[in-house]
Amino acid sequence: MIPGRTGAQLLPEDLAILFKTFPNVNTVKEATGDLNNMRRTRACCGPDYTILSGDDSLTFEMMTDPQIAAAGVISVISNIVPKAMVDLVTLLAARETAAAEALLAGLRPLFGLVTVKTVEKTPYGEAVCRARNPLAIKTLMQLLGMPSGPCRPPLGKMSRAGLDVVVGIARTVQTKNPELFEPLARFFNIDIDARLSDASRLEELYYQEY
């Protein structure tokens, strides 16, 4: 349920009616960003209904709030750091909150990749550019040498300013929490530092002009 993409929302009451009428319709991917809406879903649908986070950055709150009691996450960031996201959910499910918070601190910069917003200079003045999911994620995957491929239209490439944000986030994570990237470095035989410092790898990842 992603109102920002679809322009419509199934309300908690709608979900409850569906669950009562069709018991196999028992799970929602919650991407409204509204914690009160999620609490209302739990109140309407009861304890046997499954709520999954559709927003990486809200997973901690959703799983630790007893009025939401989310069971896990349908994650975007797990395309880059799957082990870390699995570990986060496992810790939260086991109520090991302190360990989960420590892991979350390292993951937080990556949450900024879901939507990268920049102010671009055009011949007609400045314009706000939003590189929406999955553009920044797939751009970083390509930069790191993961087999992701480009985005399909209408998404294309990033602006150079947007790409700089992506690279900056990746460098922050690699500097402060290199263990997050270590599994993908080992699996794909990637030198993370080398790829993030090689300017020639950036050329095909952004629009050279508008």
C-alpha positions in Angstrom: 0.0 0.0 0.0 2.0 3.0 -1.3 -0.4 6.0 -1.6 2.5 8.2 -2.8 2.8 6.0 -5.9 -0.8 5.0 -6.5 -2.6 8.1 -5.4 -5.0 5.9 -3.4 -5.0 4.3 0.0 -6.7 1.3 1.5 -7.8 2.5 4.9 -7.5 0.4 8.1 -11.2 -0.2 7.9 -10.9 -1.4 4.3 -8.2 -3.9 5.3 -10.3 -5.1 8.2 -13.3 -5.8 6.0 -11.1 -7.6 3.5 -9.5 -9.7 6.2 -12.9 -10.6 7.7 -14.4 -11.5 4.3 -11.3 -13.2 2.9 -9.1 -14.6 5.7 -6.2 -15.3 3.3 -5.9 -11.5 2.7 -4.1 -11.2 6.0 -1.0 -9.0 5.3 -0.3 -5.4 4.4 2.9 -3.8 3.2 2.6 -0.5 5.1 4.2 2.4 3.2 1.9 5.2 4.2 4.6 6.7 6.5 1.8 7.3 9.1 2.4 5.5 12.4 -1.1 6.4 13.6 -2.6 4.8 10.5 -0.6 1.7 11.3 -1.9 1.6 14.9 -5.4 2.0 13.6 -4.8 -1.0 11.3 -3.7 -3.1 14.2 -6.7 -2.0 16.2 -9.1 -2.8 13.4 -7.5 -6.1 12.1 -6.5 -7.6 15.4 -3.4 -9.6 16.5 -3.6 -12.3 13.8 -3.1 -9.7 11.0 0.5 -9.2 9.6 1.8 -5.8 9.2 5.1 -5.5 7.2 7.1 -2.3 7.0 7.3 -0.9 3.5 9.8 1.8 4.7 13.2 0.8 5.8 13.6 3.9 8.0 10.4 3.2 10.0 11.0 -0.5 10.6 12.5 0.0 14.0 9.6 2.1 15.2 7.0 -0.3 13.6 8.5 -3.4 15.2 9.0 -1.9 18.7 5.7 -0.2 18.9 3.3 -2.7 20.6 0.3 -0.9 19.0 1.7 -1.7 15.5 3.7 -4.9 16.2 5.1 -5.2 12.7 6.5 -8.6 11.8 9.3 -7.4 9.4 10.1 -5.3 6.4 9.9 -5.5 2.6 13.2 -3.7 2.2 14.8 -1.6 -0.5 18.1 -1.2 1.2 18.5 -5.0 1.4 19.4 -5.0 -2.2 22.8 -3.6 -1.1 23.0 -4.7 2.6 20.8 -7.8 2.9 22.7 -9.4 5.8 22.4 -6.2 7.9 18.7 -5.8 7.3 18.1 -9.5 8.1 20.1 -9.0 11.3 18.1 -5.9 12.2 14.8 -7.6 11.9 16.1 -10.7 13.7 17.3 -8.6 16.6 14.0 -6.7 16.8 11.9 -9.9 16.7 14.0 -11.2 19.6 13.5 -7.8 21.4 17.2 -7.2 21.5 16.6 -3.5 21.1 20.0 -2.1 22.2 21.8 -4.3 19.6 19.3 -3.3 17.0 19.8 0.4 17.7 23.5 0.0 17.3 23.1 -1.6 13.9 20.4 0.9 12.9 22.9 3.8 13.5 25.2 2.4 10.8 22.3 1.8 8.4 20.7 5.2 8.7 22.8 7.0 6.0 21.7 4.3 3.5 18.0 5.2 4.1 18.7 8.5 2.4 19.1 6.6 -0.9 15.4 5.9 -1.1 14.7 9.4 -2.4 17.6 11.7 -3.3 16.5 15.4 -3.6 18.8 18.0 -5.1 18.4 21.6 -6.4 19.5 21.7 -10.0 20.5 24.7 -12.0 18.8 25.0 -15.4 18.8 27.7 -18.1 15.5 28.8 -16.6 16.5 28.9 -13.0 16.8 26.4 -10.2 14.6 23.4 -10.0 14.1 20.7 -7.4 14.9 17.2 -8.7 13.8 14.1 -6.9 15.5 10.9 -7.8 12.9 8.4 -6.5 13.3 4.8 -5.6 14.8 2.7 -7.1 17.0 5.1 -9.1 19.6 5.9 -6.4 19.7 2.3 -5.2 20.3 0.8 -8.7 22.8 3.6 -9.4 24.9 2.6 -6.4 24.5 -1.1 -7.3 26.0 -0.4 -10.7 28.8 1.7 -9.2 29.7 -1.1 -6.9 29.7 -3.7 -9.6 26.5 -5.5 -8.7 24.4 -6.9 -11.6 21.4 -4.6 -11.3 21.1 -3.0 -14.8 19.7 0.4 -15.4 16.2 1.7 -14.5 13.4 1.4 -17.0 11.6 4.6 -18.3 10.3 6.9 -17.1 13.3 6.6 -14.7 16.6 7.0 -16.3 19.9 8.3 -14.9 20.7 10.6 -12.0 21.9 14.2 -12.2 25.6 14.7 -11.3 24.5 16.4 -8.1 22.3 13.4 -7.2 25.1 11.0 -8.0 27.4 13.0 -5.7 24.9 12.5 -2.9 24.8 8.7 -3.5 28.6 8.4 -3.6 28.9 10.5 -0.4 26.5 8.3 1.4 28.3 5.2 0.3 31.7 6.6 1.3 30.3 7.5 4.8 29.1 4.0 5.3 32.3 2.5 4.1 34.4 4.7 6.4 32.3 4.4 9.5 30.8 0.9 9.1 32.7 -1.1 6.5 31.2 -4.3 7.9 27.9 -3.4 6.3 29.4 -3.6 2.8 31.7 -6.5 3.5 29.3 -9.4 2.6 28.7 -7.9 -0.9 32.4 -7.2 -1.3 33.2 -10.8 -0.6 30.4 -12.3 -2.6 31.0 -10.2 -5.8 34.8 -10.0 -5.2 34.5 -6.2 -5.1 37.0 -3.6 -3.8 34.6 -1.1 -2.4 37.1 1.6 -1.7 38.6 1.4 -5.2 35.2 1.6 -6.9 34.1 4.6 -4.8 37.3 6.5 -5.6 37.4 5.7 -9.3 35.9 8.8 -11.0 35.9 7.1 -14.4 33.1 4.7 -13.2 30.8 7.6 -12.7 30.6 8.8 -16.3 27.9 6.5 -17.4 25.7 6.9 -14.3 24.5 10.5 -14.8 23.1 12.8 -17.5 25.9 14.9 -18.9 23.4 17.6 -19.9 19.7 18.4 -19.6 
